[in-house]
């Protein structure tokens, strides 16, 4: 338990014993921006004023003495302003976090906050009709990082890719491949107007010709299209898998829309909804009474021509998710799917699942810019910049970190020129440089370092700032997991990097004339290294031990 948690628990205990109040939500403790206001501070007295109808300063005075008696690691408490209670910790108590971190090592930051809740996070889920592009890259990094963070915080999180391999778009892929395939033989060909005209389809057609020869020239067109659709899907899926692995996004599960249909799960879903009285017929179509469950209008599940709408297999897929035992379903959808949220939530609620057990995180578009100008197309192909091209250009670390640094539901400009820059203006370079500098400092220690029972010499304000910040990491991870906000990990990393650079500049770490202080500072460096390494791991970003000019 870190010092902040000890203070929070003590406040809860004291207000219960003194005022018989048990409301965890009113207890807030923070690290003041100004060190002169203590190591930690709380506004609990002001919060209790409305309940107790007393002056906050009077409440603070009452709490002060009891908190001093209860908190053995607190050196002093004072009351400031209208009733802020400020805490000063004993210096050796502040440094206890060093051994906590070193002992936990790669597990530091982990907790049981999620209490084993089974979560299924679905993201990317692009049609297997072409390579992933920059728009997919943002959601891929976000979903992958969310799963990492949730598992660290005690959830049982699984990542899933829903393969949209049914419907008109896949048929258009088959028709496009047939056209390019015929073109390779010098024959007349037709490319669908809404088909796929990019270089990837030409590339696949060449591979099909090489592997299968002229097999598809003699087949009836419909049969050729169906076969080429499946072959094309496998080509595209294999590339998607490889690109995602390159991007450090490995999925636990891949579920096919076509498989959902073939297994009869769509018919089962419609049958179940019909038996529950959720459907009605009108104009030869089957409708879901979505308005009864918060949607703005009823939705067609089966059209008058006998074909299911896109929503129907999606409902079946979500039922299948719950059937597998997942308690919370999270989907990352593009901003163009915002209007789709109420209807899916309505369907789940109608089927008896808690409405809030389906959560949708909207991924806003990213504008790629360079030298102030928007960059829409790849210089190599003339098409949208692919995920792999982006990573080849600026590196996987920079791509992931930049996408994760801003909240998912916000628009932002991705500055390609800045991303290529190896300077402190580039956030990922700045953060990794701090890690490399720590490793360099530890390498330079002639006699290494050893963990000790107490750290009594770490009294510099820069050391104290770093210790306090490191002690918050577990809480930061838990909060990032609960809110599905990897950007909070990025913010933490930037704070640690800034704090360490400041400590490095103010304090001589390897001092031959003071081996005791050197050892304590090296232990602080090691605790910082471990914390940063674990934070980077949650983002899928590497922690380099050496970089240019790290000394």
C-alpha positions as CSV (number, residue, x, y, z in Angstrom):
1,X,0.0,0.0,0.0
2,X,1.5,3.4,-1.0
3,X,1.5,6.5,1.2
4,X,-1.5,8.0,-0.6
5,X,-3.6,4.9,0.0
6,X,-2.6,4.9,3.7
7,X,-3.7,8.5,4.0
8,X,-7.0,7.8,2.2
9,X,-7.8,4.8,4.4
10,X,-6.9,6.7,7.5
11,X,-9.3,9.6,6.6
12,X,-12.0,7.1,5.9
13,X,-11.5,5.5,9.3
14,X,-11.3,8.8,11.2
15,X,-14.5,10.3,9.6
16,X,-16.3,7.0,10.3
17,X,-15.2,7.0,14.0
18,X,-15.8,10.7,14.5
19,X,-18.9,11.4,12.4
20,X,-20.3,8.0,11.6
21,X,-19.9,8.8,7.9
22,X,-19.1,6.0,5.4
23,X,-18.9,7.5,1.9
24,X,-15.7,6.6,0.1
25,X,-16.6,8.9,-2.8
26,X,-16.0,12.1,-0.7
27,X,-12.4,11.2,0.2
28,X,-9.9,12.7,-2.2
29,X,-6.1,13.0,-1.7
30,X,-3.7,14.5,-4.2
31,X,-0.1,15.5,-4.5
32,X,0.1,19.4,-4.4
33,X,1.8,21.1,-7.3
34,X,3.6,23.3,-4.9
35,X,5.8,21.4,-2.4
36,X,5.3,24.1,0.2
37,X,1.7,22.8,0.5
38,X,2.9,19.4,1.8
39,X,3.6,16.0,0.3
40,X,-0.1,15.2,0.1
41,X,-3.3,17.3,0.6
42,X,-7.0,16.7,1.0
43,X,-10.1,18.9,0.9
44,X,-12.2,16.5,3.0
45,X,-13.1,19.2,5.5
46,X,-14.8,21.3,2.8
47,X,-16.6,18.2,1.5
48,X,-17.9,17.4,5.0
49,X,-19.1,21.0,5.5
50,X,-22.3,20.4,3.5
51,X,-23.1,17.2,5.5
52,X,-22.1,18.4,9.0
53,X,-23.2,22.0,8.6
54,X,-20.0,23.1,10.3
55,X,-17.1,25.4,9.5
56,X,-14.5,23.5,7.4
57,X,-11.6,24.9,9.4
58,X,-13.2,23.6,12.6
59,X,-13.7,20.1,11.0
60,X,-10.1,20.2,9.8
61,X,-8.8,20.9,13.3
62,X,-10.8,18.0,14.7
63,X,-9.5,15.6,12.0
64,X,-5.9,16.8,12.3
65,X,-5.1,15.4,15.7
66,X,-6.8,12.1,15.0
67,X,-5.0,11.7,11.7
68,X,-1.6,12.4,13.3
69,X,-2.2,9.7,15.8
70,X,-3.3,7.2,13.2
71,X,-0.6,7.8,10.6
72,X,2.8,6.8,11.9
73,X,4.6,7.7,8.7
74,X,3.3,11.3,8.8
75,X,5.7,13.8,10.4
76,X,3.4,16.8,10.4
77,X,-0.1,18.1,9.4
78,X,-1.2,21.6,8.9
79,X,-4.4,23.4,7.9
80,X,-4.3,25.9,5.1
81,X,-6.8,28.3,3.5
82,X,-10.4,27.5,4.1
83,X,-9.7,24.0,5.5
84,X,-7.2,22.1,3.3
85,X,-5.4,19.5,5.3
86,X,-1.7,19.1,4.2
87,X,0.5,16.2,5.1
88,X,4.3,16.0,5.4
89,X,5.7,12.5,5.5
90,X,8.8,11.3,7.3
91,X,11.6,11.1,4.7
92,X,12.3,7.5,5.1
93,X,8.6,6.6,4.8
94,X,8.6,8.4,1.4
95,X,11.4,6.2,0.2
96,X,9.8,2.9,1.1
97,X,8.4,2.8,-2.4
98,X,11.9,2.0,-3.7
99,X,11.9,-1.5,-2.3
100,X,8.3,-2.1,-3.1
101,X,9.1,-1.4,-6.8
102,X,12.4,-3.4,-6.8
103,X,10.8,-6.4,-5.2
104,X,7.8,-6.4,-7.5
105,X,10.0,-5.7,-10.6
106,X,7.9,-6.4,-13.8
107,X,4.8,-6.8,-11.7
108,X,5.0,-3.3,-10.2
109,X,1.8,-1.4,-11.2
110,X,-0.3,-4.6,-11.2
111,X,-3.3,-4.9,-8.9
112,X,-6.5,-6.8,-8.5
113,X,-8.6,-3.7,-9.1
114,X,-10.6,-5.4,-11.8
115,X,-11.4,-8.4,-9.6
116,X,-11.2,-10.8,-12.5
117,X,-14.0,-9.3,-14.5
118,X,-14.1,-11.0,-17.9
119,X,-13.8,-8.4,-20.7
120,X,-13.9,-8.9,-24.4
121,X,-12.4,-6.0,-26.4
122,X,-13.1,-6.0,-30.1
123,X,-11.1,-3.6,-32.3
124,X,-9.8,-3.0,-35.8
125,X,-12.2,-5.5,-37.4
126,X,-11.5,-4.1,-40.9
127,X,-12.9,-5.8,-44.0
128,X,-10.3,-8.1,-45.5
129,X,-10.4,-6.3,-48.8
130,X,-7.2,-4.3,-48.5
131,X,-4.3,-3.3,-46.3
132,X,-4.8,-1.6,-42.9
133,X,-4.3,2.2,-43.1
134,X,-3.5,5.0,-40.6
135,X,-7.1,5.1,-39.4
136,X,-7.0,1.5,-38.3
137,X,-3.6,2.1,-36.7
138,X,-5.1,4.4,-34.0
139,X,-7.8,1.9,-32.9
140,X,-5.3,-1.0,-33.1
141,X,-2.8,0.6,-30.7
142,X,-5.6,1.8,-28.4
143,X,-7.4,-1.6,-28.2
144,X,-4.2,-3.5,-27.7
145,X,-3.0,-1.2,-25.0
146,X,-6.4,-1.3,-23.2
147,X,-6.2,-5.1,-23.0
148,X,-2.6,-4.9,-21.7
149,X,-3.6,-2.3,-19.1
150,X,-6.8,-4.2,-18.0
151,X,-4.9,-7.4,-17.5
152,X,-2.3,-5.6,-15.4
153,X,-5.1,-4.1,-13.3
154,X,-6.7,-7.5,-12.5
155,X,-9.3,-7.8,-15.2
156,X,-9.4,-10.9,-17.5
157,X,-9.3,-9.1,-20.8
158,X,-9.3,-10.8,-24.2
159,X,-8.7,-9.1,-27.6
160,X,-10.8,-10.1,-30.6
161,X,-10.9,-9.3,-34.3
162,X,-14.3,-9.6,-36.0
163,X,-13.7,-10.5,-39.6
164,X,-16.2,-8.7,-41.8
165,X,-16.1,-11.4,-44.5
166,X,-19.7,-11.5,-45.7
167,X,-21.8,-9.3,-47.9
168,X,-21.4,-7.1,-51.0
169,X,-17.9,-5.8,-50.2
170,X,-16.4,-9.3,-50.3
171,X,-18.2,-10.1,-53.6
172,X,-16.8,-6.9,-55.0
173,X,-13.3,-8.2,-54.0
174,X,-14.0,-11.4,-55.9
175,X,-15.2,-9.5,-59.0
176,X,-12.2,-7.1,-58.8
177,X,-9.8,-10.1,-58.7
178,X,-11.4,-11.8,-61.6
179,X,-11.0,-8.6,-63.6
180,X,-7.3,-8.2,-62.8
181,X,-6.8,-11.9,-63.3
182,X,-8.3,-11.7,-66.8
183,X,-6.2,-8.6,-67.5
184,X,-3.0,-10.6,-66.9
185,X,-4.0,-12.9,-69.7
186,X,-4.7,-10.1,-72.1
187,X,-8.5,-10.7,-72.0
188,X,-11.3,-8.3,-71.8
189,X,-12.1,-7.5,-68.2
190,X,-14.5,-5.4,-66.1
191,X,-13.7,-3.8,-62.8
192,X,-16.8,-3.0,-60.6
193,X,-17.3,0.7,-60.2
194,X,-17.5,0.1,-56.4
195,X,-14.8,-2.6,-56.5
196,X,-11.2,-2.4,-55.4
197,X,-8.8,-0.8,-57.9
198,X,-5.6,-0.5,-55.7
199,X,-2.2,-2.1,-56.4
200,X,-2.8,-4.7,-53.7
201,X,-5.5,-6.4,-55.9
202,X,-3.2,-6.5,-58.9
203,X,-0.5,-8.0,-56.6
204,X,-2.9,-10.7,-55.4
205,X,-4.1,-11.5,-59.0
206,X,-0.5,-12.1,-60.0
207,X,0.0,-14.5,-57.1
208,X,-3.2,-16.3,-58.0
209,X,-2.1,-16.7,-61.7
210,X,1.3,-18.0,-60.5
211,X,-0.3,-20.5,-58.1
212,X,-3.4,-21.6,-60.1
213,X,-2.5,-20.9,-63.7
214,X,-5.5,-20.4,-66.0
215,X,-7.9,-22.4,-63.8
216,X,-10.4,-19.5,-63.4
217,X,-10.7,-18.7,-67.1
218,X,-12.7,-21.8,-67.8
219,X,-15.0,-21.6,-64.7
220,X,-18.5,-20.0,-64.9
221,X,-18.1,-16.3,-63.8
222,X,-20.2,-16.7,-60.7
223,X,-18.2,-19.7,-59.5
224,X,-14.9,-18.0,-60.3
225,X,-15.9,-14.9,-58.3
226,X,-16.9,-17.0,-55.3
227,X,-13.6,-18.9,-55.3
228,X,-11.5,-15.8,-55.9
229,X,-13.3,-14.0,-53.1
230,X,-12.2,-16.7,-50.7
231,X,-8.6,-16.8,-52.0
232,X,-8.4,-13.0,-51.9
233,X,-9.8,-12.9,-48.4
234,X,-7.0,-15.3,-47.2
235,X,-4.4,-13.2,-48.9
236,X,-5.7,-10.0,-47.3
237,X,-6.1,-11.6,-43.9
238,X,-2.6,-12.9,-43.9
239,X,-1.3,-9.5,-44.7
240,X,-3.5,-7.9,-42.0
241,X,-2.2,-10.5,-39.4
242,X,1.4,-9.8,-40.4
243,X,1.0,-6.0,-40.3
244,X,-0.7,-6.2,-36.9
245,X,2.1,-8.4,-35.5
246,X,4.6,-6.0,-36.9
247,X,2.7,-3.3,-35.0
248,X,2.8,-5.5,-31.8
249,X,-0.9,-6.2,-31.9
250,X,-1.5,-9.9,-31.4
251,X,-5.1,-10.9,-31.1
252,X,-6.3,-13.7,-28.8
253,X,-9.3,-14.5,-31.0
254,X,-10.4,-14.1,-34.6
255,X,-14.1,-14.5,-35.3
256,X,-15.6,-14.6,-38.8
257,X,-18.9,-13.1,-39.7
258,X,-19.3,-15.8,-42.4
259,X,-18.6,-18.4,-39.7
260,X,-21.3,-16.9,-37.4
261,X,-23.8,-17.2,-40.3
262,X,-22.6,-20.7,-41.3
263,X,-23.0,-22.0,-37.8
264,X,-26.7,-21.0,-37.8
265,X,-26.2,-18.3,-35.1
266,X,-28.0,-15.7,-37.1
267,X,-31.1,-17.8,-37.4
268,X,-30.9,-18.7,-33.7
269,X,-30.7,-15.0,-32.8
270,X,-33.8,-14.1,-34.9
271,X,-35.7,-17.1,-33.5
272,X,-34.8,-16.1,-30.0
273,X,-36.0,-12.5,-30.5
274,X,-39.2,-13.7,-32.2
275,X,-39.9,-16.1,-29.2
276,X,-39.4,-13.1,-26.8
277,X,-41.9,-11.0,-28.7
278,X,-39.3,-8.5,-29.9
279,X,-40.1,-8.7,-33.6
280,X,-43.0,-7.9,-36.0
281,X,-43.6,-8.2,-39.7
282,X,-44.3,-5.2,-41.9
283,X,-44.2,-4.8,-45.7
284,X,-42.8,-8.3,-46.1
285,X,-39.8,-7.5,-43.8
286,X,-39.0,-8.5,-40.2
287,X,-38.6,-5.6,-37.8
288,X,-37.1,-5.3,-34.3
289,X,-39.0,-3.0,-31.9
290,X,-35.9,-1.0,-31.0
291,X,-37.9,2.1,-30.0
292,X,-39.1,0.3,-26.9
293,X,-35.4,0.1,-25.8
294,X,-34.2,3.7,-26.4
295,X,-33.5,3.7,-30.2
296,X,-35.0,6.5,-32.3
297,X,-36.8,4.1,-34.7
298,X,-37.5,0.4,-35.2
299,X,-34.9,-1.6,-37.2
300,X,-35.2,-4.0,-40.1
301,X,-33.5,-7.4,-39.4
302,X,-34.6,-9.2,-42.5
303,X,-35.5,-7.4,-45.7
304,X,-38.4,-8.3,-47.9
305,X,-36.0,-9.9,-50.4
306,X,-35.1,-12.4,-47.7
307,X,-31.6,-11.1,-47.0
308,X,-30.5,-10.1,-43.5
309,X,-29.4,-6.5,-42.8
310,X,-25.9,-5.8,-41.4
311,X,-27.3,-5.5,-37.9
312,X,-28.6,-9.1,-37.7
313,X,-25.3,-11.0,-37.7
314,X,-23.9,-8.3,-35.5
315,X,-26.6,-9.1,-32.9
316,X,-25.8,-12.8,-33.2
317,X,-22.1,-12.1,-32.8
318,X,-22.8,-10.2,-29.5
319,X,-25.0,-12.9,-28.2
320,X,-22.2,-15.3,-28.9
321,X,-19.8,-13.1,-26.9
322,X,-22.0,-13.2,-23.9
323,X,-22.6,-16.9,-24.3
324,X,-18.8,-17.4,-24.0
325,X,-18.9,-16.0,-20.5
326,X,-17.8,-12.4,-21.1
327,X,-19.3,-10.0,-18.6
328,X,-18.3,-6.7,-20.3
329,X,-18.1,-6.2,-24.0
330,X,-16.1,-3.3,-25.4
331,X,-16.0,-2.3,-29.1
332,X,-13.9,0.3,-30.7
333,X,-15.8,1.8,-33.6
334,X,-15.1,4.6,-36.1
335,X,-16.9,7.9,-35.7
336,X,-19.1,7.0,-38.7
337,X,-20.7,4.3,-36.6
338,X,-21.8,6.6,-33.8
339,X,-25.5,6.3,-34.8
340,X,-25.2,2.5,-34.7
341,X,-24.6,2.5,-30.9
342,X,-28.2,3.0,-29.7
343,X,-29.6,0.2,-31.9
344,X,-27.0,-2.3,-30.7
345,X,-27.5,-1.4,-27.0
346,X,-31.3,-1.6,-27.6
347,X,-30.9,-5.1,-29.0
348,X,-28.7,-6.3,-26.1
349,X,-31.1,-4.8,-23.5
350,X,-34.1,-6.3,-25.2
351,X,-32.4,-9.7,-25.1
352,X,-32.0,-9.4,-21.3
353,X,-28.4,-8.3,-21.1
354,X,-27.6,-5.2,-18.9
355,X,-27.4,-2.2,-21.2
356,X,-24.1,-1.0,-19.8
357,X,-22.4,-4.4,-20.3
358,X,-21.9,-3.3,-23.9
359,X,-19.6,-0.3,-24.1
360,X,-18.6,1.4,-27.3
361,X,-15.5,3.6,-27.6
362,X,-15.5,5.9,-30.6
363,X,-12.3,6.4,-32.5
364,X,-12.1,9.8,-34.1
365,X,-10.2,10.4,-37.4
366,X,-6.5,11.4,-37.4
367,X,-5.2,13.9,-39.9
368,X,-1.7,13.2,-41.1
369,X,0.2,16.4,-41.6
370,X,3.7,17.4,-42.7
371,X,5.1,20.9,-42.7
372,X,1.6,22.2,-42.0
373,X,0.0,20.4,-45.0
374,X,-2.3,17.5,-44.8
375,X,-0.9,14.3,-46.2
376,X,-3.6,12.0,-47.5
377,X,-1.8,9.7,-49.9
378,X,1.2,7.4,-49.9
379,X,4.0,8.7,-52.0
380,X,4.7,5.2,-53.2
381,X,1.3,4.0,-54.2
382,X,-0.8,7.1,-54.4
383,X,-3.4,5.5,-52.0
384,X,-4.0,6.0,-48.3
385,X,-0.9,5.6,-46.1
386,X,-0.9,2.1,-44.8
387,X,-0.1,1.1,-41.3
388,X,3.1,-0.7,-42.4
389,X,4.3,2.3,-44.5
390,X,3.7,4.6,-41.4
391,X,5.7,2.2,-39.2
392,X,8.5,1.9,-41.7
393,X,8.7,5.7,-41.9
394,X,8.7,6.7,-38.3
395,X,9.0,3.4,-36.3
396,X,6.5,1.3,-34.4
397,X,7.3,3.0,-31.1
398,X,6.6,6.5,-32.3
399,X,3.5,5.4,-34.2
400,X,2.0,3.7,-31.2
401,X,3.0,6.3,-28.6
402,X,1.7,9.2,-30.7
403,X,-1.7,7.5,-31.3
404,X,-2.0,6.7,-27.6
405,X,-1.0,10.1,-26.3
406,X,-4.4,11.7,-27.2
407,X,-7.8,10.6,-26.0
408,X,-9.5,8.3,-28.5
409,X,-12.6,10.4,-29.0
410,X,-10.6,13.6,-29.9
411,X,-9.5,14.7,-33.4
412,X,-5.8,15.4,-33.7
413,X,-3.1,16.1,-36.2
414,X,-0.4,13.5,-36.5
415,X,2.8,15.5,-37.3
416,X,5.0,13.3,-39.4
417,X,7.9,15.7,-39.5
418,X,7.9,15.9,-35.6
419,X,7.6,12.1,-35.4
420,X,10.8,11.7,-37.4
421,X,12.7,14.1,-35.1
422,X,15.1,12.8,-32.5
423,X,14.8,15.6,-30.1
424,X,13.0,16.5,-26.8
425,X,10.1,18.0,-28.8
426,X,9.2,14.4,-29.8
427,X,7.4,12.9,-26.8
428,X,8.4,9.3,-27.3
429,X,12.0,10.2,-27.9
430,X,12.0,12.4,-24.8
431,X,10.5,9.5,-22.7
432,X,12.8,6.8,-24.1
433,X,15.8,9.1,-23.7
434,X,15.0,9.3,-19.9
435,X,15.0,5.5,-19.8
436,X,18.3,5.2,-21.7
437,X,19.9,7.8,-19.4
438,X,18.9,5.8,-16.4
439,X,20.4,2.7,-17.8
440,X,23.6,4.6,-18.6
441,X,23.8,5.9,-15.0
442,X,23.4,2.4,-13.6
443,X,26.0,1.0,-16.1
444,X,28.5,3.7,-15.0
445,X,28.3,2.7,-11.3
446,X,31.6,1.1,-10.5
447,X,30.4,-1.0,-7.6
448,X,26.8,-1.5,-8.7
449,X,24.2,-1.0,-6.1
450,X,22.3,-3.0,-3.5
451,X,18.8,-2.7,-2.0
452,X,18.8,-1.5,1.6
453,X,16.3,-1.6,4.5
454,X,16.0,2.1,4.9
455,X,16.7,5.1,2.7
456,X,17.5,8.1,5.0
457,X,19.6,10.2,2.7
458,X,17.1,11.0,-0.1
459,X,16.1,14.5,1.1
460,X,16.5,16.6,-2.0
461,X,13.2,18.1,-3.3
462,X,13.9,16.5,-6.7
463,X,14.3,13.1,-5.1
464,X,11.1,13.6,-3.1
465,X,9.1,14.6,-6.2
466,X,10.3,11.5,-8.1
467,X,9.5,9.2,-5.2
468,X,6.0,10.6,-4.8
469,X,5.3,10.2,-8.5
470,X,6.6,6.6,-8.7
471,X,4.3,5.7,-5.8
472,X,1.2,6.6,-7.8
473,X,1.8,4.2,-10.7
474,X,-0.4,1.4,-9.5
475,X,-3.3,3.8,-9.1
476,X,-2.7,5.3,-12.5
477,X,-2.8,1.9,-14.1
478,X,-6.0,1.0,-12.3
479,X,-7.6,4.3,-13.4
480,X,-6.4,3.9,-17.0
481,X,-7.9,0.3,-17.0
482,X,-11.3,1.4,-15.5
483,X,-11.7,4.3,-17.9
484,X,-9.9,2.5,-20.9
485,X,-7.5,5.5,-21.3
486,X,-4.0,4.5,-22.3
487,X,-3.3,8.2,-22.8
488,X,-3.1,8.4,-18.9
489,X,-0.1,6.1,-19.1
490,X,1.5,8.4,-21.6
491,X,0.9,11.4,-19.4
492,X,2.4,9.5,-16.5
493,X,5.5,8.5,-18.5
494,X,6.0,12.2,-19.6
495,X,5.8,13.3,-15.9
496,X,8.3,10.6,-14.8
497,X,10.7,11.5,-17.7
498,X,10.5,15.2,-16.8
499,X,10.9,14.4,-13.1
500,X,13.9,12.2,-13.7
501,X,15.7,14.6,-16.0
502,X,15.2,17.3,-13.3
503,X,16.6,15.0,-10.6
504,X,19.5,14.1,-12.9
505,X,20.4,17.7,-13.4
506,X,20.1,18.7,-9.8
507,X,21.7,15.7,-8.0
508,X,25.1,14.0,-8.5
509,X,24.2,10.3,-8.6
510,X,27.6,8.5,-9.0
511,X,29.7,10.3,-6.3
512,X,32.9,8.4,-5.3
513,X,33.1,10.6,-2.2
514,X,29.7,9.6,-0.9
515,X,29.1,5.9,-1.5
516,X,26.1,5.7,0.8
517,X,24.2,8.5,-1.0
518,X,25.3,7.1,-4.3
519,X,23.8,3.7,-3.5
520,X,20.5,5.2,-2.4
521,X,20.3,7.3,-5.5
522,X,21.1,4.3,-7.7
523,X,18.3,2.4,-6.0
524,X,16.0,5.3,-6.9
525,X,17.3,5.1,-10.5
526,X,16.5,1.4,-10.6
527,X,13.0,1.9,-9.2
528,X,12.4,4.6,-11.9
529,X,13.8,2.3,-14.6
530,X,11.4,-0.5,-13.6
531,X,8.4,1.8,-13.4
532,X,9.1,3.3,-16.9
533,X,9.8,-0.1,-18.4
534,X,6.5,-1.4,-17.1
535,X,4.6,1.7,-18.3
536,X,6.2,1.3,-21.8
537,X,5.2,-2.4,-21.8
538,X,1.5,-1.4,-21.2
539,X,1.7,0.8,-24.4
540,X,3.5,-1.8,-26.5
541,X,6.5,0.6,-26.7
542,X,10.1,-0.5,-26.4
543,X,12.4,0.7,-23.6
544,X,15.8,1.2,-25.2
545,X,18.8,0.8,-22.9
546,X,21.0,2.9,-25.1
547,X,20.4,6.0,-27.3
548,X,22.6,8.6,-28.8
549,X,23.8,11.2,-26.2
550,X,22.0,9.6,-23.3
551,X,24.9,10.6,-21.0
